[in-house]
Amino acid sequence: MGRLFNKIARKVIKWYEKNHMVLAQNMNEYDTIYTEVNDDIKLISKEVATEGAVLLKNDDNILPIHKDKIVSVFGRCQIDYFDCGYGSGGDVKKPYTINLIDGLINEDVIINTELLDIYKKWREKPNNVVDPGFWGNWPYSHKEMKLSEEVIRNAKDKSDIAIIVIGRAAGEDRENKLKKGSFYLTDIEENNLKLITSIFDNVVVIVNSGNIIDFSFVNKYNFKGLVLAYQGGMESGNALALNLTGKANFSGKLTDTIAKEYSLYPSSSNFGARDYNFYKEDIYVGYRYFNTFKKEDILYPFGYGLSYTNFTIDPVLTSTKGTNVSIELLVKNIGKFSGKEVVELYLKKPSDKLKTPSYELIGYEKTKLLDINESTSLKFDIDIKEFASFDDYGYTGSKNSFVLEKGLYEFYYGNSVSSLKHLYSLKLNEDIVVKETKELFKIDKSFERMTRDNDIIVYEKVDKSNTMLKDRILESIKEPIPLNSNDYKLEDVYNNKISLDEFISSLTIEELDILSRGEGMMNSSLGEPGNAGAFGGISESLRKKGITPVITADGPSGVRVIRNSSLLPIGTMIASTWNKDLVKKLYTEVAKEAYERNIDILLSPGMNIHRDPLCGRNFEYYSEDPFLSGTMAAMAVNGIETHVFSCPKHFFGNNQETNRFQNDSIISLRAIREIYLKNFYYMLKYSNPHSIMTSYNKVNGVWSHYNYDSCVEFLRNEMGYSNNIITDWWMRYANSPEFENCYGNAYRVRSGVNVLMPGSISAINKEHGTSLMDSMNKGGLTIYELQNNARYILKNVLESNSFKRYMKNKDK
Ligand code: BGC
């Protein structure tokens, strides 16, 4: 029945894709073009997948597996291993995937082959073959083989250790569900787990999932080892086998809190609604909530992960200059294995007028590989101004400002948020106003948000606000550059013959209009087959002026084109390494692949906050913490930008897939400033991407592609970001509430979003009033705004590889 349904649904989808471009993201209909993937990227992917896996439990040192032990591997995902999540952030034409069983065999682990044969035969039966599904309907899990007591007892007689693999995946347009087979274990999985753990003494459970699932089985069944193996890309099995055999040592740490059950997450009662969700938990996301109010609900804390060895961490030096603190810590390997440790620094701020969470991550470093007895010192330079709280109600007398309240700032260090030692206290005698901001992000629905009264959760009202948006926009509009019909070429700007403004003055309004959109579809004929779209020189007239097309491709897990490309470990796993240099190295290799495929912009990294474990795209993103997310994203950007342009996404407040084009995230100014913009703040502090992609959702009633406050006020005016801002793929057409003659694309350009991607061919001419010229004729958008918009796009073109190639070929 399920299969018949899928068959019919596939036909319907195909028809729909042909007739609507919204679903044209599905690249599966094309045949892969094969090329070799180079060894450097294979090696670095394996290294990241090795460093990103998290060892959660290792009683009696059941791991590493001794080389003489025989291992029975249970669970079909030993073969049908989930190497990635789904959608644009996962759908890479990978060259291969090493599953767990092959990984173990590659590392000479002695496998119970009789059991393996049982699995192999079972999964080949027609009813058990994996159904890959289709866009938005991919499998969360695969049908599992029900084990009899006899099979398990037989396996027990022939082996010493049982490994059980539990596999899950979710993705774009595919939210995790609170159902068996998605967030929860299926009856068969439970039954198998129960039987295996009652028959075997030595059991290790591997969770092969892109996101946190229900881990309550940990307290239900008796087993010794537990690994959160995430989805490790093409090198999944090889990497995991290295850790399991002790040829490598686990060093990954959780980037999210694992709670005892779903309902305990602070977002759980306000997540997943179709129209809007109040972010009532406010700044108390993840460990900020659990470690302030509910330590007893934590199963595994943020920042946690075991190793085969032990480390001591000792302060050697702390000094202060104003609000700047320099810290040095000595890490020593005192155990019996070589290994790497992550040192995490947290800040406890005063919680007086502005209530604050108990701890905030303010720094982290990973050691090099330390031999037994070896030590190393890690240095941190921290300015606590970076971590000031945002006062959205004027509690300190400074409304809409980042403020360091007077009082004690206490520094803690450790290797998880639940195992901290006090390091140092810094006393501020006066409040410091770190930065004043305009009142932005109008709130049009009032709600209650979480705050604290000592250790008790209380709620306070978030009022509606007025942000004078119309006046601010009008004030920013200047005189246009007079238009002329000079015959300039973009290379005249490149060769310093004319200024960029002079070149822009020679573009017609129609050309400026076309520049603000992409070519129309994914898989643009102007670039590598399977690209995500093109902008820039997308019309004859623009190309004649020397403007080259700029080609984009997804994404976070590798270059998503029709040519096969490396499949990386997922974003969460990458961040779980807590290894900044390694992350930069990985993305540098990916950037080389993108460069070889003539891609100008890699639509990566994905960096939204893990607000709730059910979000389908959590696998692409890094963490529940904005500092970790933002700094990891910066490393990704720095790596990508060595060869091509990056495009961090989705800006901002994009935390669920349900009704993703319409959904409204209703967030207080404080949570916007401290959580949902703060990740982008750190990313921009430590890197400079050539583009940023807005998100599909609304924040406080405004779609991100129309959000003047986030794009112009925050990115341009506060952060000084001077590169390109593009939409997520296609946008919702709407009227500006402030300016009646600004509709659709005119509203977008006025809001500071430079390019509509991937575009709309018909809109280049006119499409039901979306033309920019229509708006201009009615006194809406101005020539100044259109010319200003073109500046960002042409700057991008000038710096792009496609333009460099054009200039090089021209000289030949
Ligand atoms: C996704 C983006 C992606 C784009 C192009 C959108 O649906 O949200 O993350 O880059 O498609 O594939």
Boltz pocket constraint, residues with backbone or C-beta under 6 A from the ligand:
constraints:
  - pocket:
      binder: B
      contacts: [[A, 25], [A, 88], [A, 532], [A, 554], [A, 555], [A, 603], [A, 649], [A, 728], [A, 729]]
      max_distance: 6.0
